[in-house]
Amino acid sequence: MKLMACLALATYPEANTAKVASNAVALARQVGAALHAVVVDVDIPDVSNALSSYLLDLPSKIREVEATSRKCGKILLEAVAKEASQGAVTLTTQEIAAPPALMGDAAAEQSRYFDLSLVGLAADNPTARMTAEAILFGAGRPTLLFPEATDVGVLDHVVIAWDGSRVAARAVADARPFLERAARITVISVVDEKPLPGKDIGERLAEGLRMRGLTVESAAIRAGDRSIGAALQEHAVKIGGKLLVMGGYGHSRVRDFVLGGATEGVLADLRLPILLSH
């Protein structure tokens, strides 16, 4: 059965850049997935009254913002279509609209119909981060975050962040298409961040993956005075990792997300592609 990946594209108030297209297509191609690109345009409810219309021309400003959002979406879809054609990746596209506060939720709802969610992140784009959080905790699908402006390259070395938890186990299962194609896999466990369920848990996972025919090694690391998200990413980069696999921690409180330390760390400072599973 062919994998289906969904790429969520933000347009408002900060849009993704066209660079997101080449990276998304490259990721889909590496696991033989078809790509579905969904643009979320902004739909601002008209809350103007006679006075605001007279003084601020609010309806006109709303139409201008919505038109800018749609224009950004069109540019992004054209960029994805061009990259998909050149990369021989099957592509479908979709445009939806949602109020500003619900744009991330709308993207998450669409992502539920696919096997994998893709989100490009940039340090100066809070809209992309909002979209990533909404999809991670609302889509029910694994989410692959990737730096928007940096070429992702070949994901031939996969690093697994392993603490023996349910969400970590879910992430390993969700990462199977990437693990099967990797030339090298490294399991890392942070031993000074919290109590772990046993000794040598990383090696136990590595042994199980070797029995499945994969090339795997394990290592224990210390975070020291670094955040857990920084420690995991820094070690992954140091050993030449191209993809980090980890569980996503957090829970919803009304409409806000309270994030675990590792999840917060990678969302705030993404240094390499990361597959998060919640």
Secondary structure, DSSP 8 states (H G I E B T S, - for coil): ---EEEEEEE-SSS---THHHHHHHHHHHHTT-EEEEEEEEE-------HHHHHHH-HHHHHHHHHHHHHHHHHHHHHHHHHHHHHHT--EEEEEEEE-GGGHHHHHHHHHTTSSEEEEEE-TT-HHHHHHHHHHHHHSSS-EEEEETTS------EEEEE--S-HHHHHHHHHTHHHHHH-SEEEEEEESSSS--SSTTHHHHHHHHHHTTT--EEEEEE--TTS-HHHHHHHHHHHTT-SEEEEE--EEEETTEEEE-HHHHHHHHS--S-EEEE-
